[in-house]
Amino acid sequence: MKRPAHQTEKLREQIDELAASGKLKSISDQAVELHPSDLADLIESLNEKYRVEILCMLPTTLASETLAEMDDGEARAELLVALPAEKVAEFLKELADDDATDLIGELGPEDQRSILAALPVDEAGDIKRLLSYGEETAGGLMTTELVEVEGSLKADEAIRQVRIQGRDVEDFYTVFVIDQKRRLLGTMRLDDLVVADPADSIEGLVEEPSVTVSPDVDQEEVGRLLSRYNLAAIPVVTDEGVLLGRITFDDVIDVIESEQTEDILMLAGVPDEDELRHNWIESVTTRLPWLMLNLATAAIAASVILVFKDLIEKELTLAFIAPIIAALGGSSGTQSLAVTIRRITVQGSGSARGFVAKEILIGLVNGAVLGSGVALLAFLIDGNVMLGVVVLLATWGNQIVAGFAGAFIPTTLDRAGIDPSIASSVFVHTLTDLLGFFLLLWLASHLLL
């Protein structure tokens, strides 16, 4: 029996203490009361020696589910390599083929071969086929375990087929209808089949699939489609329409979380998701190149000040105002950039003109308001009305540039096949800083002197 949620943390602490004291045999009785996700977190926090011993002590089903719940990456791969190949094969038999493929895919070729050799021929064949697809594609996400019936059957015959197939398939809500050549005719909801008249033809109950994907479609696009059409599963088909497998919503949830984490980290100039598990040396190695690039672009933007150094010496208030205008432009550009990248993720970059036009309009309005505020501040400091006008125009212009850059740069990168999360922020901040300084100082040189 599972313990209440409020007792889970206490149980994890007890198991942690047992592991620290070497009383591993006492752990398995306690561990079965944890959900596989919680148990995965616990095992990941232990050293490798304890991980292997505890996994081998657990019931096979629980151990396999725990492995599937662990974060993918080097740590899980090392744990799999440390386990005997026969033990890993035993765990994999308990998992759906897509989860088993994810685990094996983290290993090197030699380790993959030894584990596949320990599996039954049919299971090994399914996993090999799934391994042939790219890790971040629909083929890499799909499972071949599904419930399918031929369209020529009657409802009562189809129900018998569903009962037989359903014993070996996890969590199915959709029945896929195919012809004799396994070409997808459509889908059928399980409840519609159950309430149908036994003599009804399946062809009369089938619905055209809302959407299908080919195995080479990017996983991010799969997530967008599944979310857009509110599907429990999406069929994967060949160019000829032959049904290959299905992708379920639970796998897509993991993809969406992974993609959003990647986008957030890249937007901040941290390109490696493993950064979340890095020690301080690895984190420095990952971040420093991006900071060096930022140093170079910041120096380019700041060089504008050197060009107008004589002007700044005559009007020191400009030195106070310039960073404010640049900072406001950077903040607005970041807002526009974040919203645009999200739009691209959800809608695609096809309506890019609408993105850019809207952000320019927002920049016009925000620039008028912010420019008035900064101009008033400049007037209160210096008492020069013309300086206020210069500041108003510079702030206004930079806000328009920020809106344009925040929308135009990521959509352009996306159309060029470059992930807009990687480089957009560097370009946007450089552009708003450079033009913010230039607009202010160039206008001042013409209107104040």
N, C-alpha and C positions, 0 to 999 in steps of 0.2 A: 504494500500500500504506500502511495506517495505521501510524503509529509506535507503539511501546509506550507505555503510560501514563506511565512515569517520565520519558520524553523530551518529553512534551507541553509542560510548563512551560518547558523550555529553548527549544523551538521558538517558543513564544509570545514569549519575551524577544527572540529574534532578529528576529521580525517587527516587534515594537514598535520595535526599534532602526532597522530599515529604514524604517519609517514616519516616525520622528523625523528621519531624515536625508533624507527625500524620495525614497528609492529605491523607489517604489511598484511599478515594473514587476517587481521581483525578488520581490515579496510573493506574487503569485498562485501561483507554483510551490511555494512553501513552504506556503501556506495550504491547499492541497488535501489536505495530510496531516493536517489537524486535523479533529476531529469538529465538525459544525455547532454544537453547544452551546458548545464551547471557542472556536470562531471567533466566535460571537456575543458572548461575553464580551470577546474581544480588540477587536472592532470598536466595541463600546460604550465602551471605554476611550479611543478615539481621538477627535479633533475631527471635526466634521461634514464638512469638506472631504475628509479622508482616507477617511471612511466611504463616501461616495458613490463616490469613485474606485475604491476597493478592491472594492466590491460589483460595479461595472460590469466589472471585470477578471476576476472569478471565473466559472467555468462556471455556466451558468444554474441547473442543478439544485442545486448547492451554495449558490449565492447565495440561492435561494428558501428552502431549508431553514434557512439561517442567519438570514434575516429572521424565519421562523416561531419560531425558538428565542430571539430577542431578547425582553427584558422588554417587555410591552405598556405603553404609556404615551406621554407627550409626546415622549420622545427618538425612539422608533421612528416615531411619526407625522411628526415633523419630517424624518426621514430619507426616508420615503416621498414626502413632498411635494417634497423636493429632487431626487428622481429623475425623469427624464422619464416621462410617463404610459405611453408605449409600453413602456418598460423594466419598469415595475411590472407591467403586464399580462403581459409575457413571463414574469416571475417567478411570477405568480399561476397561470398555466396549469400550472405544475409541481406545484402544491400541491393537497391535498384541499380540497373546497369549504368545509369548516368552518374550516380554517386560513386560506384566502383571505378568507373573510368576516370573520374576526377582524382581519386586517390592514386591510381596507377600512373596517371599522367604526370605526377610530380616526381616520378622516379627516373633514373637513368635507364638506357636500353637494356643493359645486362640484368638489372633488378626486375625490370618489366618482364623479360623473357622467363626468368626463373619463377616468378609468381604466376604468370599465365600458364606455364607448363603444369602447375599444380592444380589448375582449375579444370572442370569438365570441358570437353572440346566445344560444345555449343555456347557455353558462357564465355569462354575465352574468345571465340569467334565474334560474338556480339561486341565485346569490349574492344577488340582489335579494330572493328569497323568504326566504332565511335572515336577511337584514338586517331583515326585517319583524318578527322575533321579538325579545323582550327579550334584552339581552346576558347576563343572569344567569338565563336560563330554559333548560329542556330544548331548546326550539326553537333558541335561540342557540348551544347546544353541539353539536347533532346534525349529522351529515353525511348527505346524501342518497345518497352512494355506498355501495351495499350489494349483496349477492348475494341474489336472490329467485327462487323458482320457484313454479309453480302446483301446488296439491295434486293436480290431476288427472293429473299426469305419472307415468311409470314412472321407476324409479331410473336406468336408463341414459340416458333422455332428460334427466333433471334434471342428471346429471353433465355432459352436453354443454353445457347451459345455464350451469352453474357455470364450466366452462372458458372460455367466451366472456366472461362477465361479470367473472370474476376477473382478467382481464388489465388491467382499468381500476380495480380496487378494491384499496386497501391493506389488508394485515393483516386478513383476514377468517377467522374461526373458526366462525362461525355462519351457517347458511343460513336465510333467512326464507321461510316458506311462506305463500302468499296464495291467495285465490280470484280469479275473473275480474274482480271489482270492486276488487281490490287490498286487500281486507280481510284482516287478519292472522289466519291460522289457527293458527299456532304457529311453532316454531323446530325446526331439525334440526342436529345436530352434524355437522360435515364428515366425521369419521371414520366415523360411522354410515352416511352416504350412500355412502362409498367401499366399505365392506365388504358393503353390501346386495346381495341378488340383483338382477341387472339387471331382472327382470320384476316386482319388488316395487313396489307402489303407494306413492307418497310419502305419501298419507293415512295409511298404516299405520306410517310412520316418524316422523311429526310429533309433537312434544311440546307440550303447553300451555305458553305462556311463563310463567316464574315471576312476572314482573311486567312491566307496560307503563306508560308515562307519557304524559301529554298534553303538547303543546308549551309550555304555560304553567306547568308545574311548576317550582318554584325549583331552581336548580342544586345547592344544598346537599342537598335531598331526593333528587335523582338520585344524588349521591355516596353518601348513606346506603343507598339501595336497592341500588346496585351492589355495595357492600361487604358488605351483609347477606346477599345471595343469591349472592355469589361468581361474578358474571357477567363474561364477556368483553365483552359488549355488551348494551345494553338498547334495545328498540324504542320508537320514538315514534309514537303513533297519534292519530288524531282521535277525537272522541266517538263516531263511527260505526264505529270500529275500522279505518279505512283507514291503511295503513302509510305514514308520512311519511319516516322515516329511522331512524338508529341513533346511539347514543352509545357510544363505546368507552372502555375503562378508562383508556387513556393520557390522554384529555381530562379524565376525572374526577380523576385524580391531580393534575393542575394545579389543578383546582377545590378539592380538599381542602386542598392546600398554601396556596392563596390565602385560603380561608375561615379556616383555622387561624391564619395570619399576622394576618388582620384581627381575629380574636377576641382574640389575645394582645395586640395593640397597643391595642385598645379597652379591654380589661380593665385596662391600665395607664394609660388616659386619653389615648391617642394615637390619634385617630380616623382618621388618614390613612395608608394603606399607603405612599404616596409619601414618607412621612417617612424611609424607608430610603435615599432618594436625595437628600434635601433638603440644602441648605447650612445653616449655623448660623442665618442670619436666618429662613429659611423654617421651620426647626424651632422656633424661639422663637415665631413667629406661630401655629404649630399647637398647641403645648403650653400657652402662657400662658393662654388662656381657661379651660382645664380646671383649671389650677392656681389661677386666680382663684376659680373655683367651689369648689374644695377649701378655699381660704382662708375663704370665707364659711361653709361648713358646719363647718369646724374651729372658727371663732369662736363659732358657735351652741353647739357641744358644750362649749367651754371656758367659756361664760358661766355654766354650772352652778356652777363654782367660785366665781364672784363672789357667787352667792346664799348660799353657805355659808362666806364668808370669815371670819366671826367664829369659826366652829367650827374652821377650819383654823389660826387663830391660837392657839387653845387646845391643839390636838393636831397639832403639826407633822408627826408621822409620817404623817398622812393625805396630806400633800403629796408625800411620797416614794412612797407605795403607789399613789396614784390613777393615775399614768401607766403603772405596771406592769399594773394590771388592764385599763386601756383598750387597751394594746398587745397583751396576750394575747387580748382579745376581737377586736381587728382581725385578728390572725393567724389565729385560728380561723375568723372569718367569711370571710376570703379563701380558706382551704382549702375550706370548705363551698361557697363561691361557684364556685371553679374546678371542683370535682367535679360540681356541679349543672349548670353550663353544658355540661360535657362530656356528662353524661347526657342533657340536652335535645337536644344535637346528634345523639347516637346513637339515643336511644329516643323522642324527642319529649316534650312536656310532659304527655302524657295521664296518666301515673302520678305526678303531682306530689305527691299525698298521701303516697305512699311515700317520695319524696325528703325531704319536710319531717319526717315522723315519724322517719326514720332519723337525720337530722342532729340533731334534738332529743335523741334517745337518746345519740348520740355526745357532745353537749354536756353531758348529765347526768354521764356517766362522766368525761370530761375535766375538767369543772368541779370534781368532787369531788377529783380528784388534784391539779390545779393550785391549787385553793383551799386545800388543806391545806398545800401548799408555801409559798404566799404568806403564809398565816396564821402559819406557823412563823417566817418571816422577820420579820413584823411583831412577833411576840412577842419574838423575840431582840433587836430594836431597842428596843422600848418596855417590855417586861416586863408588859404588860397583857393578861390572858387574854381579857377581853371584846373588846378591839380585835382579837385574833386571830379571834374568832367573827364579828365584823363583816366582816372581810376575807374570811373563808371564804365567808360567804353572798353577799357582793357579787361575788366572783370566780365562784362557782358560778352565780349568776343571770346574769351577763354571758356566760358560756360557753353557757348554754342559749339566750339571746337571739341570740348569734352564729350558732349552728347553725340556729336558726329563720330568721333574716334571710338567711343565706347560701343557703338553699334556697327560701324563700318568695318573696323579692323577684325573683330571675331568672325563676322559673316564672310569676309574676304578670305581669311585663313581657312574657314570651314570649306568654302568652295574649292580651295586649292588643295584640299585633302590633308590639311594640317590641323591637329587638335587645337581649337581656339583657346583652350584653357592653359596651354603651355606658354605661349609667348605674348598673348594679348596684353597682359598687365604691364609688361616692360615697355611695349610700344606706346600704350595709352598714357602712362605716367611720363614718359620721356617727352611725348608730344605736348601734353598740357603744361608741363614745367617750362619747356622751351618757348612755346608760344605765349605763355603767361608772362614770362620775363620780357620777351621781345615786344609784345604789344604794349606793355606798360612803358618801357624805356623808349621805344620808337615814337610812340605818341607824345611822350613827355618831351623828347628832343625837338619835335616839330611844333608843339602847342605851348610849351612853357618857356622856351628860349627865344 
